[in-house]
Amino acid sequence: MSENNINLETAREYILLVVAIITAIAGIIFWVQNVDKDKIDRLERDIELIQADINKIKDNNTEILRVVGRLEGKLDNIK
């Protein structure tokens, strides 16, 4: 009977060990996801700002090209 208790106690300890390891791994995964979430949110905001800046640059370039085209036209008329 004591051998039966030892086997039962050993099995219980192994089960507890497995549960503790799974809990630790789940906790680490949850922590990593939360840490990365802040970084991802910040990167998404930065990307949105960069896209807005690129759109402004495109608009400015279009206007610059339009002005340069007018100036070239005026120079051709002067010649």
TORPA-4810 file (N, C-alpha, C, O; in nm, 3 decimals):
<nodes>
NODE_1_0.082_-0.118_0.000_0.000_0.000_0.000_0.086_0.125_0.000_0.051_0.225_-0.063_M
NODE_2_0.201_0.121_0.071_0.287_0.238_0.073_0.347_0.263_-0.065_0.371_0.378_-0.101_S
NODE_3_0.371_0.157_-0.142_0.421_0.174_-0.279_0.315_0.240_-0.366_0.348_0.319_-0.455_E
NODE_4_0.190_0.209_-0.342_0.080_0.270_-0.415_0.072_0.419_-0.384_0.048_0.500_-0.473_N
NODE_5_0.092_0.455_-0.256_0.090_0.596_-0.216_0.207_0.673_-0.277_0.193_0.788_-0.317_N
NODE_6_0.324_0.608_-0.285_0.442_0.672_-0.343_0.418_0.698_-0.491_0.450_0.806_-0.540_I
NODE_7_0.363_0.600_-0.563_0.335_0.618_-0.705_0.232_0.727_-0.727_0.244_0.807_-0.820_N
NODE_8_0.130_0.731_-0.643_0.027_0.833_-0.654_0.085_0.971_-0.624_0.054_1.068_-0.693_L
NODE_9_0.169_0.979_-0.521_0.233_1.107_-0.485_0.328_1.152_-0.595_0.334_1.271_-0.627_E
NODE_10_0.404_1.060_-0.654_0.495_1.093_-0.763_0.418_1.142_-0.885_0.457_1.240_-0.948_T
NODE_11_0.309_1.075_-0.918_0.227_1.116_-1.031_0.169_1.255_-1.007_0.165_1.338_-1.097_A
NODE_12_0.126_1.280_-0.883_0.070_1.411_-0.847_0.176_1.520_-0.863_0.147_1.629_-0.913_R
NODE_13_0.298_1.491_-0.819_0.406_1.589_-0.831_0.439_1.617_-0.978_0.464_1.732_-1.014_E
NODE_14_0.440_1.514_-1.062_0.466_1.535_-1.204_0.356_1.619_-1.269_0.383_1.707_-1.351_Y
NODE_15_0.231_1.590_-1.232_0.119_1.668_-1.286_0.131_1.813_-1.243_0.111_1.904_-1.325_I
NODE_16_0.164_1.837_-1.117_0.181_1.974_-1.069_0.297_2.043_-1.140_0.288_2.162_-1.171_L
NODE_17_0.404_1.969_-1.166_0.518_2.025_-1.237_0.478_2.066_-1.380_0.514_2.174_-1.426_L
NODE_18_0.405_1.979_-1.449_0.361_2.009_-1.584_0.268_2.130_-1.585_0.281_2.217_-1.671_V
NODE_19_0.176_2.137_-1.491_0.084_2.251_-1.481_0.162_2.379_-1.452_0.131_2.484_-1.509_V
NODE_20_0.261_2.372_-1.366_0.341_2.491_-1.334_0.420_2.537_-1.457_0.430_2.657_-1.482_A
NODE_21_0.476_2.444_-1.532_0.553_2.480_-1.652_0.460_2.543_-1.756_0.495_2.645_-1.816_I
NODE_22_0.343_2.484_-1.778_0.247_2.539_-1.875_0.203_2.678_-1.832_0.192_2.768_-1.915_I
NODE_23_0.177_2.697_-1.703_0.137_2.828_-1.653_0.248_2.930_-1.673_0.221_3.044_-1.711_T
NODE_24_0.371_2.891_-1.647_0.484_2.983_-1.666_0.500_3.021_-1.813_0.522_3.138_-1.844_A
NODE_25_0.488_2.925_-1.902_0.500_2.953_-2.045_0.387_3.044_-2.091_0.410_3.138_-2.166_I
NODE_26_0.265_3.017_-2.046_0.151_3.102_-2.082_0.171_3.244_-2.030_0.139_3.340_-2.100_A
NODE_27_0.223_3.258_-1.910_0.250_3.391_-1.854_0.354_3.467_-1.934_0.340_3.587_-1.958_G
NODE_28_0.459_3.397_-1.974_0.564_3.461_-2.054_0.509_3.504_-2.190_0.538_3.614_-2.236_I
NODE_29_0.429_3.419_-2.253_0.371_3.454_-2.382_0.280_3.576_-2.368_0.286_3.668_-2.449_I
NODE_30_0.197_3.577_-2.265_0.108_3.691_-2.242_0.188_3.819_-2.219_0.153_3.924_-2.273_F
NODE_31_0.294_3.811_-2.142_0.378_3.928_-2.114_0.444_3.981_-2.242_0.446_4.101_-2.266_W
NODE_32_0.497_3.888_-2.323_0.563_3.928_-2.447_0.462_3.995_-2.540_0.495_4.094_-2.605_V
NODE_33_0.342_3.940_-2.549_0.241_3.999_-2.636_0.204_4.140_-2.590_0.185_4.229_-2.672_Q
NODE_34_0.194_4.160_-2.460_0.159_4.294_-2.409_0.272_4.393_-2.432_0.247_4.509_-2.465_N
NODE_35_0.395_4.350_-2.414_0.509_4.438_-2.436_0.516_4.477_-2.583_0.536_4.594_-2.615_V
NODE_36_0.500_4.381_-2.671_0.507_4.408_-2.814_0.389_4.489_-2.863_0.401_4.563_-2.961_D
NODE_37_0.274_4.478_-2.796_0.155_4.552_-2.839_0.181_4.702_-2.832_0.142_4.775_-2.923_K
NODE_38_0.245_4.749_-2.727_0.277_4.891_-2.715_0.371_4.935_-2.827_0.352_5.041_-2.886_D
NODE_39_0.471_4.854_-2.854_0.565_4.888_-2.961_0.495_4.889_-3.097_0.521_4.976_-3.180_K
NODE_40_0.408_4.792_-3.119_0.336_4.785_-3.247_0.244_4.905_-3.262_0.236_4.964_-3.370_I
NODE_41_0.174_4.943_-3.154_0.087_5.061_-3.160_0.168_5.186_-3.193_0.124_5.269_-3.272_D
NODE_42_0.285_5.200_-3.132_0.369_5.316_-3.158_0.418_5.316_-3.303_0.421_5.420_-3.369_R
NODE_43_0.456_5.198_-3.352_0.501_5.188_-3.491_0.388_5.220_-3.589_0.411_5.285_-3.691_L
NODE_44_0.267_5.177_-3.558_0.154_5.208_-3.645_0.127_5.357_-3.649_0.099_5.412_-3.755_E
NODE_45_0.136_5.425_-3.535_0.119_5.571_-3.532_0.229_5.639_-3.612_0.203_5.734_-3.686_R
NODE_46_0.353_5.592_-3.597_0.464_5.651_-3.672_0.445_5.632_-3.823_0.472_5.722_-3.901_D
NODE_47_0.398_5.514_-3.862_0.375_5.487_-4.004_0.265_5.577_-4.058_0.276_5.627_-4.170_I
NODE_48_0.161_5.600_-3.979_0.054_5.690_-4.024_0.106_5.832_-4.042_0.070_5.900_-4.138_E
NODE_49_0.192_5.876_-3.950_0.251_6.010_-3.963_0.339_6.019_-4.087_0.337_6.119_-4.159_L
NODE_50_0.417_5.915_-4.111_0.504_5.914_-4.229_0.420_5.915_-4.357_0.454_5.985_-4.453_I
NODE_51_0.311_5.839_-4.359_0.225_5.839_-4.477_0.164_5.977_-4.501_0.153_6.021_-4.615_Q
NODE_52_0.125_6.045_-4.394_0.070_6.180_-4.408_0.178_6.274_-4.463_0.150_6.358_-4.549_A
NODE_53_0.300_6.261_-4.412_0.410_6.344_-4.462_0.438_6.316_-4.610_0.464_6.409_-4.686_D
NODE_54_0.433_6.191_-4.648_0.458_6.155_-4.789_0.350_6.216_-4.878_0.379_6.265_-4.986_I
NODE_55_0.226_6.212_-4.832_0.118_6.272_-4.911_0.137_6.422_-4.926_0.111_6.478_-5.033_N
NODE_56_0.182_6.488_-4.820_0.210_6.631_-4.828_0.325_6.658_-4.928_0.319_6.753_-5.006_K
NODE_57_0.427_6.575_-4.922_0.541_6.591_-5.014_0.494_6.571_-5.159_0.535_6.646_-5.248_I
NODE_58_0.409_6.472_-5.182_0.357_6.450_-5.317_0.280_6.572_-5.365_0.296_6.616_-5.479_K
NODE_59_0.195_6.629_-5.278_0.120_6.749_-5.315_0.213_6.865_-5.346_0.194_6.938_-5.443_D
NODE_60_0.315_6.882_-5.262_0.412_6.990_-5.283_0.488_6.968_-5.414_0.511_7.064_-5.489_N
NODE_61_0.527_6.846_-5.442_0.599_6.816_-5.567_0.513_6.846_-5.688_0.561_6.900_-5.788_N
NODE_62_0.386_6.812_-5.679_0.295_6.842_-5.790_0.287_6.991_-5.814_0.292_7.037_-5.928_T
NODE_63_0.275_7.066_-5.707_0.269_7.213_-5.719_0.401_7.268_-5.774_0.400_7.357_-5.858_E
NODE_64_0.512_7.217_-5.727_0.643_7.262_-5.775_0.657_7.233_-5.925_0.702_7.320_-6.000_I
NODE_65_0.619_7.113_-5.967_0.628_7.079_-6.109_0.537_7.169_-6.194_0.572_7.206_-6.305_L
NODE_66_0.421_7.201_-6.141_0.331_7.290_-6.212_0.394_7.428_-6.230_0.387_7.485_-6.338_R
NODE_67_0.456_7.481_-6.124_0.520_7.613_-6.131_0.639_7.609_-6.226_0.659_7.701_-6.306_V
NODE_68_0.719_7.503_-6.220_0.834_7.489_-6.309_0.787_7.483_-6.454_0.849_7.542_-6.542_V
NODE_69_0.679_7.412_-6.479_0.624_7.405_-6.614_0.580_7.541_-6.665_0.605_7.576_-6.780_G
NODE_70_0.515_7.619_-6.579_0.474_7.754_-6.619_0.595_7.841_-6.649_0.596_7.915_-6.747_R
NODE_71_0.698_7.830_-6.563_0.820_7.910_-6.585_0.887_7.871_-6.716_0.933_7.958_-6.790_L
NODE_72_0.895_7.742_-6.746_0.955_7.698_-6.871_0.875_7.751_-6.990_0.932_7.793_-7.090_E
NODE_73_0.744_7.750_-6.978_0.659_7.803_-7.084_0.684_7.951_-7.105_0.690_7.997_-7.219_G
NODE_74_0.700_8.026_-6.997_0.725_8.169_-7.008_0.864_8.194_-7.069_0.881_8.287_-7.148_K
NODE_75_0.963_8.111_-7.032_1.098_8.127_-7.088_1.097_8.098_-7.238_1.165_8.166_-7.316_L
NODE_76_1.019_7.997_-7.279_1.010_7.968_-7.422_0.945_8.084_-7.498_0.985_8.113_-7.611_D
NODE_77_0.847_8.151_-7.437_0.779_8.263_-7.501_0.872_8.384_-7.512_0.863_8.461_-7.607_N
NODE_78_0.962_8.399_-7.415_1.055_8.512_-7.416_1.157_8.493_-7.528_1.197_8.591_-7.592_I
NODE_79_1.200_8.373_-7.553_1.302_8.347_-7.655_1.240_8.366_-7.788_1.307_8.350_-7.891_K
</nodes>
